[in-house]
Amino acid sequence: MADIAKKARDGKKGKPISPILLEAVRRLDALFEIERAINGRSAAERYAVRQEKSKPLLDDMHAWLLRERDTLSRSSEVLKPINYMLRRCADFARFIDDGRICLSNNAAERALRGIALGRRNWTFAGSQRGADCAAVMLTLITTARLNDVDPKAWLADVLARIADLPALRLHELLPWEWKRLREADKAADQQAA
């Protein structure tokens, strides 16, 4: 919608904007407004607010999209984005039932800004497998950083312990679990001393 306002200020004319798309943006913005209000709260608080405020809006938006889709012809340009959203609605709605999940991926994208992305940056990978390995490593390192875990210390400990750890306990090596267990060990050592 900001682009529409900018085009109007600049005196540029573009394709007419569909009222259905404008309404969809308005509905999505209402969800983002709730998220801005609960940003920084605990996962439990975010879950409670989402159940109370966001879930009804999302359910209403889903029903509205289904109704609008039924009114459109097969050749409508609006049909494609509506079908795209409806196919991914369950994935999009996961944030409603988990207070830890963010509505957007902005935090992850900001975390990756320190890594220059581009075709030339990946030529060292040598192959698709090498590029996949690099992507996995960057994901692990970024996840550690997002959980306030020193990536070098975490990775060194994981590599030292992973071969001897039973498969049922591999979750302990995830950065947030690793940090929690380290903090518990420190507290136990302090009490023993």
CYANA upper distance limits for C-alpha pairs under 8 A (distance plus 0.5 A):
  1 MET  CA      5 ALA  CA      6.93
  1 MET  CA     22 LEU  CA      8.08
  1 MET  CA     25 VAL  CA      8.37
  2 ALA  CA      6 LYS  CA      6.65
  3 ASP  CA      7 LYS  CA      6.52
  4 ILE  CA      8 ALA  CA      6.74
  5 ALA  CA      9 ARG  CA      6.76
  6 LYS  CA     10 ASP  CA      6.61
  7 LYS  CA     11 GLY  CA      6.52
  7 LYS  CA     12 LYS  CA      5.51
  7 LYS  CA     13 LYS  CA      7.24
  7 LYS  CA     14 GLY  CA      8.29
  8 ALA  CA     12 LYS  CA      6.53
  8 ALA  CA     13 LYS  CA      7.73
 17 ILE  CA     21 LEU  CA      7.74
 17 ILE  CA     22 LEU  CA      7.78
 18 SER  CA     22 LEU  CA      6.90
 18 SER  CA     78 VAL  CA      8.03
 19 PRO  CA     23 GLU  CA      6.63
 20 ILE  CA     24 ALA  CA      6.72
 20 ILE  CA     68 GLU  CA      8.17
 20 ILE  CA     78 VAL  CA      8.23
 21 LEU  CA     25 VAL  CA      6.71
 21 LEU  CA     78 VAL  CA      7.77
 22 LEU  CA     26 ARG  CA      6.70
 23 GLU  CA     27 ARG  CA      6.68
 24 ALA  CA     28 LEU  CA      6.67
 24 ALA  CA     61 MET  CA      8.29
 25 VAL  CA     29 ASP  CA      6.48
 26 ARG  CA     30 ALA  CA      6.88
 27 ARG  CA     31 LEU  CA      7.25
 27 ARG  CA     57 LEU  CA      8.11
 27 ARG  CA     61 MET  CA      7.43
 28 LEU  CA     32 PHE  CA      6.89
 29 ASP  CA     33 GLU  CA      6.53
 30 ALA  CA     34 ILE  CA      7.03
 31 LEU  CA     35 GLU  CA      6.96
 31 LEU  CA     54 SER  CA      6.57
 31 LEU  CA     57 LEU  CA      7.81
 31 LEU  CA     58 LEU  CA      8.29
 32 PHE  CA     36 ARG  CA      6.67
 32 PHE  CA    103 LEU  CA      7.98
 33 GLU  CA     37 ALA  CA      6.88
 34 ILE  CA     38 ILE  CA      6.99
 34 ILE  CA     50 ARG  CA      8.47
 34 ILE  CA     53 LYS  CA      8.10
 34 ILE  CA     54 SER  CA      7.63
 35 GLU  CA     39 ASN  CA      6.40
 35 GLU  CA    103 LEU  CA      7.77
 38 ILE  CA     45 GLU  CA      8.43
 38 ILE  CA     46 ARG  CA      6.62
 38 ILE  CA     49 VAL  CA      8.27
 39 ASN  CA     46 ARG  CA      8.48
 41 ARG  CA     45 GLU  CA      6.66
 41 ARG  CA     46 ARG  CA      6.79
 42 SER  CA     46 ARG  CA      6.71
 42 SER  CA     99 GLY  CA      8.10
 43 ALA  CA     47 TYR  CA      6.54
 43 ALA  CA     98 ASP  CA      7.93
 43 ALA  CA     99 GLY  CA      4.61
 43 ALA  CA    100 ARG  CA      5.62
 44 ALA  CA     48 ALA  CA      6.77
 44 ALA  CA     99 GLY  CA      6.44
 45 GLU  CA     49 VAL  CA      6.79
 45 GLU  CA     99 GLY  CA      7.87
 46 ARG  CA     50 ARG  CA      6.52
 46 ARG  CA     99 GLY  CA      5.52
 46 ARG  CA    100 ARG  CA      8.43
 47 TYR  CA     51 GLN  CA      6.63
 47 TYR  CA     96 ILE  CA      7.20
 47 TYR  CA     97 ASP  CA      7.01
 47 TYR  CA     98 ASP  CA      6.54
 47 TYR  CA     99 GLY  CA      4.84
 48 ALA  CA     52 GLU  CA      6.77
 49 VAL  CA     53 LYS  CA      6.28
 49 VAL  CA     54 SER  CA      7.71
 50 ARG  CA     54 SER  CA      5.05
 50 ARG  CA     55 LYS  CA      6.46
 50 ARG  CA     96 ILE  CA      6.12
 50 ARG  CA     97 ASP  CA      8.42
 50 ARG  CA     99 GLY  CA      8.47
 51 GLN  CA     55 LYS  CA      5.70
 51 GLN  CA     56 PRO  CA      8.24
 51 GLN  CA     96 ILE  CA      6.96
 51 GLN  CA     97 ASP  CA      8.04
 52 GLU  CA     56 PRO  CA      7.81
 53 LYS  CA     57 LEU  CA      7.35
 54 SER  CA     58 LEU  CA      6.55
 54 SER  CA     96 ILE  CA      7.61
 55 LYS  CA     59 ASP  CA      6.52
 55 LYS  CA     96 ILE  CA      6.85
 56 PRO  CA     60 ASP  CA      6.53
 57 LEU  CA     61 MET  CA      6.56
 58 LEU  CA     62 HIS  CA      6.67
 58 LEU  CA     93 ALA  CA      8.12
 59 ASP  CA     63 ALA  CA      6.84
 60 ASP  CA     64 TRP  CA      6.51
 61 MET  CA     65 LEU  CA      6.55
 62 HIS  CA     66 LEU  CA      6.85
 62 HIS  CA     86 LEU  CA      7.83
 62 HIS  CA     89 CYS  CA      8.21
 63 ALA  CA     67 ARG  CA      6.80
 64 TRP  CA     68 GLU  CA      6.60
 65 LEU  CA     69 ARG  CA      6.48
 65 LEU  CA     82 ILE  CA      7.17
 65 LEU  CA     86 LEU  CA      8.05
 66 LEU  CA     70 ASP  CA      6.96
 66 LEU  CA     86 LEU  CA      8.43
 67 ARG  CA     71 THR  CA      7.38
 68 GLU  CA     72 LEU  CA      7.25
 69 ARG  CA     79 LEU  CA      6.98
 69 ARG  CA     82 ILE  CA      7.45
 69 ARG  CA     83 ASN  CA      8.44
 72 LEU  CA     76 SER  CA      6.80
 72 LEU  CA     78 VAL  CA      8.48
 72 LEU  CA     79 LEU  CA      7.32
 73 SER  CA     79 LEU  CA      8.32
 74 ARG  CA     79 LEU  CA      7.57
 75 SER  CA     79 LEU  CA      8.17
 76 SER  CA     80 LYS  CA      8.34
 77 GLU  CA     81 PRO  CA      8.41
 78 VAL  CA     82 ILE  CA      6.91
 79 LEU  CA     83 ASN  CA      6.58
 80 LYS  CA     84 TYR  CA      6.62
 81 PRO  CA     85 MET  CA      6.71
 82 ILE  CA     86 LEU  CA      6.66
 83 ASN  CA     87 ARG  CA      6.53
 84 TYR  CA     88 ARG  CA      6.96
 85 MET  CA     89 CYS  CA      6.24
 88 ARG  CA     92 PHE  CA      6.61
 89 CYS  CA     93 ALA  CA      6.47
 90 ALA  CA     94 ARG  CA      7.02
 92 PHE  CA    103 LEU  CA      8.39
 93 ALA  CA     97 ASP  CA      8.28
 94 ARG  CA     98 ASP  CA      7.18
 94 ARG  CA    101 ILE  CA      8.07
 95 PHE  CA     99 GLY  CA      7.09
 95 PHE  CA    100 ARG  CA      8.14
 95 PHE  CA    101 ILE  CA      5.58
 95 PHE  CA    102 CYS  CA      6.77
 95 PHE  CA    103 LEU  CA      6.51
105 ASN  CA    109 GLU  CA      6.80
106 ASN  CA    110 ARG  CA      6.54
107 ALA  CA    111 ALA  CA      6.66
108 ALA  CA    112 LEU  CA      6.91
109 GLU  CA    113 ARG  CA      6.97
110 ARG  CA    114 GLY  CA      8.45
111 ALA  CA    142 THR  CA      7.08
111 ALA  CA    146 LEU  CA      8.25
112 LEU  CA    142 THR  CA      7.87
116 ALA  CA    121 ASN  CA      7.53
117 LEU  CA    121 ASN  CA      6.77
117 LEU  CA    122 TRP  CA      8.47
118 GLY  CA    122 TRP  CA      7.45
119 ARG  CA    123 THR  CA      7.38
122 TRP  CA    126 GLY  CA      8.45
122 TRP  CA    131 ALA  CA      7.22
125 ALA  CA    129 ARG  CA      8.39
125 ALA  CA    130 GLY  CA      5.13
125 ALA  CA    131 ALA  CA      5.55
125 ALA  CA    134 ALA  CA      7.86
126 GLY  CA    130 GLY  CA      6.58
126 GLY  CA    131 ALA  CA      7.95
127 SER  CA    131 ALA  CA      6.77
128 GLN  CA    132 ASP  CA      6.60
129 ARG  CA    133 CYS  CA      6.69
130 GLY  CA    134 ALA  CA      6.70
131 ALA  CA    135 ALA  CA      6.65
132 ASP  CA    136 VAL  CA      6.72
133 CYS  CA    137 MET  CA      6.70
134 ALA  CA    138 LEU  CA      6.62
135 ALA  CA    139 THR  CA      6.60
136 VAL  CA    140 LEU  CA      6.72
137 MET  CA    141 ILE  CA      6.62
138 LEU  CA    142 THR  CA      6.46
139 THR  CA    143 THR  CA      6.48
140 LEU  CA    144 ALA  CA      6.70
141 ILE  CA    145 ARG  CA      6.79
141 ILE  CA    151 PRO  CA      6.04
142 THR  CA    146 LEU  CA      6.60
143 THR  CA    147 ASN  CA      6.84
143 THR  CA    175 PRO  CA      7.58
144 ALA  CA    148 ASP  CA      6.91
144 ALA  CA    149 VAL  CA      5.52
144 ALA  CA    150 ASP  CA      7.19
144 ALA  CA    151 PRO  CA      6.05
144 ALA  CA    154 TRP  CA      8.13
144 ALA  CA    175 PRO  CA      5.81
144 ALA  CA    176 TRP  CA      8.16
145 ARG  CA    149 VAL  CA      5.95
145 ARG  CA    150 ASP  CA      7.06
145 ARG  CA    151 PRO  CA      7.01
147 ASN  CA    175 PRO  CA      7.10
147 ASN  CA    176 TRP  CA      6.44
149 VAL  CA    153 ALA  CA      8.49
149 VAL  CA    154 TRP  CA      7.38
149 VAL  CA    175 PRO  CA      7.17
149 VAL  CA    176 TRP  CA      8.39
149 VAL  CA    179 LYS  CA      7.13
150 ASP  CA    154 TRP  CA      6.58
151 PRO  CA    155 LEU  CA      6.34
152 LYS  CA    156 ALA  CA      6.50
153 ALA  CA    157 ASP  CA      6.68
154 TRP  CA    158 VAL  CA      6.57
154 TRP  CA    175 PRO  CA      7.68
154 TRP  CA    178 TRP  CA      8.15
155 LEU  CA    159 LEU  CA      6.54
156 ALA  CA    160 ALA  CA      6.70
157 ASP  CA    161 ARG  CA      6.64
158 VAL  CA    162 ILE  CA      6.06
158 VAL  CA    173 LEU  CA      6.72
159 LEU  CA    163 ALA  CA      8.17
161 ARG  CA    165 LEU  CA      6.74
162 ILE  CA    170 LEU  CA      7.98
162 ILE  CA    173 LEU  CA      8.42
165 LEU  CA    169 ARG  CA      6.95
165 LEU  CA    170 LEU  CA      7.15
166 PRO  CA    170 LEU  CA      7.23
169 ARG  CA    173 LEU  CA      8.45
170 LEU  CA    174 LEU  CA      8.14
171 HIS  CA    177 GLU  CA      7.64
172 GLU  CA    177 GLU  CA      5.70
172 GLU  CA    178 TRP  CA      6.15
172 GLU  CA    181 LEU  CA      8.28
173 LEU  CA    177 GLU  CA      6.92
173 LEU  CA    178 TRP  CA      5.76
174 LEU  CA    178 TRP  CA      6.30
175 PRO  CA    179 LYS  CA      6.54
176 TRP  CA    180 ARG  CA      6.73
177 GLU  CA    181 LEU  CA      6.61
178 TRP  CA    182 ARG  CA      6.65
179 LYS  CA    183 GLU  CA      6.69
180 ARG  CA    184 ALA  CA      6.72
181 LEU  CA    185 ASP  CA      6.63
182 ARG  CA    186 LYS  CA      6.71
183 GLU  CA    187 ALA  CA      6.73
184 ALA  CA    188 ALA  CA      6.69
185 ASP  CA    189 ASP  CA      6.65
186 LYS  CA    190 GLN  CA      6.68
187 ALA  CA    191 GLN  CA      6.76
188 ALA  CA    192 ALA  CA      6.68
189 ASP  CA    193 ALA  CA      6.73
